[in-house]
Amino acid sequence: MAKAYVPSTLAALCLCPAGRVSRVTSELRNWAGTYTYTAGRLVVAGTVDDVLRAVLGGGRVRAVGTRHSFNDLADTTGTLISVSGIDPDPVLDPGARTVTIGAGATYGALAGWLEAQGWALANLPSLPHVTIGGAIATGTHGSGVGNQVLSAAVVGLQYVDAAGVIREARRGDPDFAGMPVGLGAFGIVTRVTLGIEPSYLIRQDVYAGLTWGRVLGELDDIMAAAYSVSLFTSWLGDSVQHVAVKRRLAGPDDLVPAEFFGARLATGLVRLADAPADNLTPVGVAGPWSQRLPSFRADAVPGNGNEIQTEFFVPLSQGPAALEAVRGLRKRLARVLLVSEIRAIAADDLWLSGASGRPTLALQFTWRHNARKVVGLLPELQEALAPFSVRPHWGKVWRRFSLDPAYPKLAHARDLFERLDPDGAFSNDHLQRLGIRAAREP
């Protein structure tokens, strides 16, 4: 299998320069500036050997990516390790339809590189700026009833275990289904192998005026009407604000309908909350999947930050009732909400995926940076969604509740992580509070 060439653009889109850097992280914050890390040290690894040394240095260690989590999931009392400074070194295997790449590379970098080779991923996150390792570890997803979470594309992982040994896990191995959405709980993932397919064209169109009556009465048909459908709403009024519809095309001149379930093609610039319109991916013209599936351009700042995010997953079959329950809180939501995005996700078999075992409706909430109001609102929101076997997004803000009923394989995941990391080197307070790692002293 020949090693693929790495263009300079790929290296430029990785997050950190090569080389090992350590520093105190007293002011290290998440991307939005709403969470401050408490770890005493950050190691930016330039090689896998740097990762080995950091792990063997003693104390607890956690992997950190682009810091897009809004809680303390990636934090630790010990050392944070970033693998973004390691050469991504992508290796294409056309026969197996896979690409293997460093976990610290961003999805935007990989997408651009794959497109240049004539290949593609099945889906991408809204923000292509996130690292592959961080996105898969937290169950990050795109949109589309036929599209699974990004972690479901993983066919292999390379990671450093607590003994400083480089391990590999492959799809088909016993318990592999517990590892792609692994929450950093078993090791430091250094390389990832993903399934790929030939490149394809996507056209994104935005429609306005989709009524809540149509949404609630025809939800399944609406979400299945294109490769990817996202509803953007404030929950107020008789209609959602915008519908982003992304269609796979046979050719760039394929026609698209001017109407979508009674909604009409939007005219003029379309903005998502307070994000500049120029930072969004193009609308109304076909282009490569790499430049249309995300919501934001890989070469632009995704937004202004200074926000808090929450996301919950419910069965798609119960979607209309769950949406009605949330709409009952719309006046309360409006006081602190910037925008919500509603998406569909295909079922998978990953133990800790938000879509594990069921087609899923994802309800995402982008809040203003007002922690007091957000925390005050969450109990009502979670109570409204409780009848629908609700699951939280691991990297977002939510009030703790019993996860065992929502995740039938959670105990299996805990047993797997304890077996792979018996001394808890990769555990932290967050995982212990949730019962994903066994309780132990810091």
C-alpha positions as CSV (number, residue, x, y, z in Angstrom):
1,M,0.0,0.0,0.0
2,A,1.7,3.2,-1.2
3,K,2.0,6.1,1.2
4,A,0.0,9.1,-0.1
5,Y,1.6,12.6,-0.6
6,V,0.7,15.2,2.0
7,P,0.3,18.6,0.5
8,S,1.3,21.7,2.4
9,T,-2.4,22.7,2.8
10,L,-3.0,19.7,4.9
11,A,-0.2,20.5,7.3
12,A,-1.3,24.1,7.4
13,L,-4.8,23.1,8.6
14,C,-3.5,21.0,11.5
15,L,-3.7,22.8,14.7
16,C,-0.2,22.9,16.2
17,P,3.4,23.1,14.8
18,A,5.4,19.9,15.0
19,G,7.5,19.6,18.1
20,R,6.8,19.0,21.8
21,V,5.6,21.9,23.9
22,S,4.6,21.9,27.5
23,R,3.0,24.8,29.4
24,V,0.8,25.6,32.3
25,T,-2.8,25.7,31.2
26,S,-4.4,28.1,33.7
27,E,-5.9,30.2,30.9
28,L,-6.6,27.4,28.5
29,R,-10.3,27.7,27.5
30,N,-12.6,25.8,25.2
31,W,-13.3,27.2,21.7
32,A,-16.2,29.3,22.8
33,G,-14.4,30.7,25.8
34,T,-17.1,29.4,28.2
35,Y,-15.0,26.7,30.0
36,T,-11.6,27.0,31.5
37,Y,-9.4,23.9,31.8
38,T,-8.0,23.0,35.2
39,A,-5.1,20.7,34.1
40,G,-1.7,21.8,35.1
41,R,0.1,20.9,31.9
42,L,-0.5,20.7,28.2
43,V,1.8,18.5,26.0
44,V,1.6,19.2,22.2
45,A,3.1,16.0,20.8
46,G,5.2,16.2,17.7
47,T,5.6,12.5,17.5
48,V,4.0,9.4,18.9
49,D,7.1,9.1,21.1
50,D,6.1,12.4,22.8
51,V,2.8,10.8,23.6
52,L,4.5,7.7,25.1
53,R,6.7,9.9,27.3
54,A,3.7,12.0,28.5
55,V,1.7,8.9,29.3
56,L,4.6,7.2,31.2
57,G,5.3,10.5,33.0
58,G,2.8,9.5,35.7
59,G,-0.5,10.9,36.8
60,R,-3.7,11.2,34.9
61,V,-3.7,12.1,31.2
62,R,-6.4,13.1,28.8
63,A,-6.5,13.8,25.1
64,V,-7.6,17.2,24.0
65,G,-8.4,18.3,20.4
66,T,-9.8,21.6,19.2
67,R,-11.5,22.1,22.6
68,H,-15.1,22.2,21.1
69,S,-16.5,20.5,24.2
70,F,-18.6,22.7,26.5
71,N,-18.0,20.8,29.7
72,D,-15.1,19.1,31.6
73,L,-15.2,15.9,29.6
74,A,-11.6,16.3,28.3
75,D,-10.2,17.9,31.4
76,T,-7.9,16.2,34.0
77,T,-6.1,16.9,37.2
78,G,-2.9,15.9,35.4
79,T,-1.7,16.3,31.8
80,L,-3.6,17.2,28.6
81,I,-2.1,15.7,25.5
82,S,-2.7,17.1,22.0
83,V,-1.8,15.0,19.0
84,S,-2.4,17.8,16.5
85,G,1.3,18.5,16.1
86,I,2.0,14.9,14.8
87,D,2.4,14.7,11.0
88,P,-1.1,13.5,9.8
89,D,0.6,11.3,7.2
90,P,-2.6,10.2,5.3
91,V,-2.4,6.8,3.7
92,L,-5.0,5.9,1.0
93,D,-6.0,2.3,0.4
94,P,-8.3,2.4,-2.7
95,G,-8.8,-1.4,-2.7
96,A,-10.0,-1.5,0.9
97,R,-11.8,1.9,0.5
98,T,-10.1,3.3,3.5
99,V,-7.9,6.2,4.6
100,T,-5.6,6.2,7.6
101,I,-4.6,9.5,9.1
102,G,-3.4,11.1,12.3
103,A,-6.1,11.6,14.9
104,G,-5.1,15.3,15.3
105,A,-5.9,16.2,11.7
106,T,-9.1,18.2,11.2
107,Y,-12.0,17.0,9.2
108,G,-11.6,20.0,6.9
109,A,-8.0,19.1,6.1
110,L,-8.8,15.5,5.5
111,A,-11.8,16.4,3.3
112,G,-9.8,18.7,1.1
113,W,-7.0,16.1,0.7
114,L,-9.4,13.3,-0.1
115,E,-11.3,15.3,-2.6
116,A,-8.0,16.0,-4.4
117,Q,-7.6,12.2,-4.7
118,G,-11.1,11.7,-6.0
119,W,-12.4,10.2,-2.8
120,A,-14.9,11.2,-0.1
121,L,-16.3,10.5,3.4
122,A,-20.0,9.8,3.7
123,N,-20.6,12.8,5.9
124,L,-18.9,15.7,7.7
125,P,-19.5,17.7,10.9
126,S,-21.0,21.1,10.8
127,L,-17.7,22.5,11.8
128,P,-14.9,21.0,9.7
129,H,-12.4,22.6,12.0
130,V,-12.7,19.9,14.7
131,T,-10.1,17.1,14.9
132,I,-11.0,13.6,13.8
133,G,-10.0,12.0,17.1
134,G,-12.0,14.4,19.2
135,A,-15.1,14.3,17.0
136,I,-15.3,10.5,16.9
137,A,-14.6,10.1,20.6
138,T,-17.7,12.2,21.5
139,G,-20.1,10.8,18.9
140,T,-20.2,14.0,16.7
141,H,-22.5,13.8,13.7
142,G,-23.7,15.5,10.6
143,S,-27.2,15.2,9.2
144,G,-29.3,12.8,7.1
145,V,-31.6,9.9,7.8
146,G,-29.2,7.6,5.9
147,N,-26.0,9.0,7.5
148,Q,-24.6,7.6,10.7
149,V,-22.5,9.4,13.3
150,L,-19.0,10.1,12.1
151,S,-17.6,7.5,14.5
152,A,-19.5,4.8,12.5
153,A,-17.0,5.3,9.6
154,V,-14.2,4.1,11.9
155,V,-12.7,0.7,10.8
156,G,-9.5,0.9,12.8
157,L,-7.8,2.8,15.7
158,Q,-4.2,3.1,16.8
159,Y,-3.8,4.2,20.4
160,V,-1.3,4.4,23.3
161,D,-2.4,2.5,26.4
162,A,-1.6,3.3,30.0
163,A,1.6,1.1,29.9
164,G,2.9,3.2,27.0
165,V,2.3,0.5,24.4
166,I,1.0,1.3,21.0
167,R,-2.1,-0.8,20.4
168,E,-4.4,-1.3,17.4
169,A,-8.1,-2.2,17.3
170,R,-10.1,-3.1,14.2
171,R,-13.7,-3.5,13.3
172,G,-14.6,-7.1,13.9
173,D,-12.5,-7.3,17.0
174,P,-14.4,-8.3,20.2
175,D,-15.8,-5.2,21.9
176,F,-14.7,-2.9,19.1
177,A,-18.2,-1.3,19.1
178,G,-17.2,0.3,22.5
179,M,-14.1,2.1,21.2
180,P,-14.9,4.6,18.4
181,V,-17.1,6.7,20.7
182,G,-14.6,6.1,23.5
183,L,-14.7,9.5,25.3
184,G,-10.9,9.3,25.7
185,A,-11.5,6.7,28.4
186,F,-9.1,3.9,27.3
187,G,-6.0,5.6,25.8
188,I,-4.7,8.3,23.6
189,V,-5.8,7.7,20.0
190,T,-3.0,8.6,17.5
191,R,-4.3,7.3,14.2
192,V,-7.7,6.5,12.7
193,T,-8.8,4.4,9.7
194,L,-12.0,5.6,8.1
195,G,-14.2,4.1,5.4
196,I,-14.3,6.2,2.2
197,E,-16.2,6.2,-1.1
198,P,-15.8,7.9,-4.5
199,S,-16.2,11.7,-4.6
200,Y,-19.6,13.1,-5.2
201,L,-21.4,16.4,-5.8
202,I,-23.7,18.2,-3.3
203,R,-25.9,21.2,-3.8
204,Q,-27.1,23.1,-0.7
205,D,-30.3,25.1,-0.9
206,V,-32.1,27.0,1.9
207,Y,-35.9,27.3,2.2
208,A,-38.0,29.6,4.3
209,G,-41.6,29.3,5.6
210,L,-41.7,25.6,6.5
211,T,-44.6,25.5,9.0
212,W,-44.6,23.7,12.3
213,G,-47.8,22.0,11.1
214,R,-46.0,20.4,8.2
215,V,-43.0,19.5,10.4
216,L,-45.1,17.8,13.1
217,G,-47.3,16.1,10.6
218,E,-44.7,15.0,8.0
219,L,-41.5,14.8,10.0
220,D,-40.3,11.5,8.6
221,D,-40.9,12.5,5.0
222,I,-39.2,15.9,5.5
223,M,-36.1,14.5,7.1
224,A,-35.8,11.8,4.4
225,A,-36.4,14.2,1.4
226,A,-32.7,14.8,0.7
227,Y,-29.2,13.5,1.6
228,S,-29.1,16.0,4.5
229,V,-31.9,18.1,6.0
230,S,-31.4,20.5,8.9
231,L,-34.1,22.7,10.4
232,F,-33.0,26.0,12.1
233,T,-35.5,27.5,14.5
234,S,-36.0,29.8,17.4
235,W,-39.1,27.7,18.3
236,L,-41.2,30.9,18.1
237,G,-43.9,31.6,15.5
238,D,-45.7,29.3,13.1
239,S,-42.7,28.2,11.1
240,V,-39.1,27.3,11.5
241,Q,-36.6,30.0,10.3
242,H,-34.7,28.1,7.6
243,V,-34.3,24.6,6.2
244,A,-30.9,23.7,4.8
245,V,-31.4,20.9,2.2
246,K,-28.3,19.2,0.8
247,R,-28.9,16.9,-2.2
248,R,-26.5,14.5,-3.9
249,L,-26.4,15.3,-7.6
250,A,-25.5,13.3,-10.7
251,G,-24.3,16.4,-12.4
252,P,-23.8,20.2,-11.7
253,D,-26.8,21.1,-13.8
254,D,-29.4,19.0,-12.1
255,L,-32.5,20.9,-11.3
256,V,-33.8,21.4,-7.8
257,P,-37.4,22.2,-6.8
258,A,-38.3,25.8,-5.8
259,E,-40.5,24.5,-3.0
260,F,-39.9,22.1,-0.1
261,F,-43.0,21.0,1.7
262,G,-44.6,24.4,1.2
263,A,-41.4,26.3,2.0
264,R,-39.9,28.5,-0.7
265,L,-36.3,29.0,-1.7
266,A,-34.8,31.7,0.4
267,T,-33.4,34.8,-1.3
268,G,-30.5,37.0,-0.3
269,L,-27.9,36.2,2.3
270,V,-28.8,33.6,4.9
271,R,-27.2,33.7,8.4
272,L,-27.1,31.2,11.2
273,A,-27.6,33.1,14.5
274,D,-24.9,35.8,14.5
275,A,-22.3,33.9,12.3
276,P,-21.2,36.1,9.3
277,A,-22.9,34.9,6.1
278,D,-19.5,34.8,4.3
279,N,-18.3,32.1,6.7
280,L,-21.1,29.6,5.6
281,T,-20.7,27.0,2.9
282,P,-22.1,28.1,-0.5
283,V,-25.8,27.9,-1.3
284,G,-27.6,27.4,-4.7
285,V,-24.7,25.9,-6.7
286,A,-23.3,22.4,-6.8
287,G,-19.9,21.6,-5.5
288,P,-17.7,18.9,-4.0
289,W,-19.0,17.2,-0.9
290,S,-16.1,18.6,1.0
291,Q,-17.3,22.2,0.5
292,R,-21.0,21.6,0.9
293,L,-21.7,19.1,3.7
294,P,-20.4,21.3,6.6
295,S,-22.3,24.4,7.7
296,F,-19.2,26.4,7.8
297,R,-16.2,26.9,5.5
298,A,-13.0,25.2,6.6
299,D,-11.0,28.3,5.6
300,A,-13.1,30.7,7.7
301,V,-13.7,31.3,11.4
302,P,-16.9,29.3,12.2
303,G,-18.5,31.9,14.4
304,N,-18.1,34.4,17.2
305,G,-17.8,31.9,20.0
306,N,-18.9,33.1,23.4
307,E,-21.8,30.6,23.4
308,I,-23.0,27.5,25.3
309,Q,-24.3,24.4,23.5
310,T,-26.7,21.7,24.5
311,E,-27.9,18.7,22.4
312,F,-30.2,15.8,23.1
313,F,-31.1,12.7,21.1
314,V,-34.5,11.1,20.9
315,P,-35.9,8.3,18.8
316,L,-36.9,9.6,15.4
317,S,-40.2,7.7,15.8
318,Q,-41.0,9.9,18.7
319,G,-39.8,13.1,17.1
320,P,-43.1,14.9,16.6
321,A,-44.1,14.4,20.2
322,A,-40.6,15.5,21.4
323,L,-40.7,18.6,19.3
324,E,-44.2,19.5,20.7
325,A,-42.8,19.1,24.2
326,V,-40.0,21.5,23.5
327,R,-42.3,24.0,21.8
328,G,-44.2,24.1,25.0
329,L,-41.2,25.9,26.5
330,R,-40.6,28.2,23.6
331,K,-41.1,31.5,25.5
332,R,-38.7,30.4,28.1
333,L,-36.2,29.2,25.5
334,A,-36.4,32.5,23.6
335,R,-34.8,34.4,26.6
336,V,-31.5,32.7,26.2
337,L,-31.5,30.9,22.9
338,L,-29.5,32.0,19.8
339,V,-30.7,29.2,17.5
340,S,-31.6,25.5,17.5
341,E,-30.8,23.0,14.8
342,I,-32.9,19.8,14.3
343,R,-31.2,16.9,12.4
344,A,-31.8,13.2,11.7
345,I,-29.1,10.4,12.2
346,A,-29.2,6.8,11.1
347,A,-28.9,4.0,13.7
348,D,-25.6,2.4,14.4
349,D,-24.3,-0.3,16.8
350,L,-21.7,1.7,18.7
351,W,-22.3,1.4,22.5
352,L,-22.1,5.0,23.4
353,S,-23.3,6.7,20.2
354,G,-26.3,9.0,20.5
355,A,-27.9,7.0,17.7
356,S,-27.0,3.5,19.1
357,G,-29.7,1.0,18.1
358,R,-32.3,3.5,16.8
359,P,-32.9,6.1,14.0
360,T,-32.5,9.4,15.9
361,L,-33.6,13.0,15.9
362,A,-31.0,15.4,17.3
363,L,-32.1,18.6,19.0
364,Q,-29.3,21.1,19.3
365,F,-29.5,24.3,21.3
366,T,-27.0,27.2,20.9
367,W,-27.4,29.4,23.9
368,R,-26.2,32.9,24.7
369,H,-23.3,32.9,27.1
370,N,-25.3,33.2,30.2
371,A,-24.5,30.1,32.4
372,R,-27.0,31.0,35.1
373,K,-29.9,31.2,32.8
374,V,-28.9,28.1,30.8
375,V,-28.4,26.0,34.0
376,G,-31.8,27.3,35.3
377,L,-33.6,26.3,32.1
378,L,-32.1,22.8,31.7
379,P,-34.2,21.0,34.3
380,E,-37.4,22.0,32.5
381,L,-36.0,21.1,29.1
382,Q,-34.8,17.7,30.2
383,E,-38.0,17.0,32.1
384,A,-39.9,17.7,28.9
385,L,-37.8,15.3,26.9
386,A,-37.5,12.6,29.6
387,P,-40.5,10.5,28.3
388,F,-38.6,10.0,25.0
389,S,-35.6,7.9,26.3
390,V,-33.5,11.0,25.8
391,R,-29.7,10.8,25.5
392,P,-27.2,13.8,25.9
393,H,-24.4,14.8,23.5
394,W,-21.3,13.9,25.5
395,G,-19.5,17.2,24.7
396,K,-22.4,19.6,25.5
397,V,-23.9,21.1,28.6
398,W,-26.7,19.1,30.4
399,R,-27.8,18.3,33.9
400,R,-26.8,14.8,35.1
401,F,-29.4,12.0,35.1
402,S,-29.2,8.2,35.1
403,L,-27.8,7.1,31.8
404,D,-28.2,3.3,32.1
405,P,-31.8,3.2,30.7
406,A,-30.8,5.3,27.7
407,Y,-27.6,3.5,27.0
408,P,-28.1,-0.3,27.3
409,K,-24.5,-1.0,26.7
410,L,-23.1,1.5,29.2
411,A,-22.1,-1.1,31.7
412,H,-20.3,-3.0,28.9
413,A,-18.4,0.1,28.0
414,R,-17.4,0.7,31.6
415,D,-16.1,-2.9,31.9
416,L,-14.2,-2.5,28.7
417,F,-12.5,0.8,29.8
418,E,-11.7,-0.6,33.2
419,R,-10.1,-3.7,31.6
420,L,-8.0,-1.6,29.2
421,D,-7.0,1.0,31.8
422,P,-7.2,-0.7,35.2
423,D,-5.5,2.0,37.1
424,G,-7.6,4.8,35.7
425,A,-4.8,6.8,34.0
426,F,-7.4,8.0,31.4
427,S,-10.3,8.5,33.8
428,N,-11.4,11.8,35.2
429,D,-14.1,13.2,37.5
430,H,-16.5,13.7,34.6
431,L,-16.4,10.1,33.6
432,Q,-16.7,8.9,37.2
433,R,-19.7,11.1,37.9
434,L,-21.5,9.6,34.9
435,G,-20.6,6.0,35.8
436,I,-18.6,5.5,32.6
437,R,-15.4,4.9,34.7
438,A,-15.3,3.3,38.2
439,A,-15.0,5.7,41.1
440,R,-11.5,6.1,42.4
441,E,-9.2,8.7,44.0
442,P,-7.9,11.5,41.7
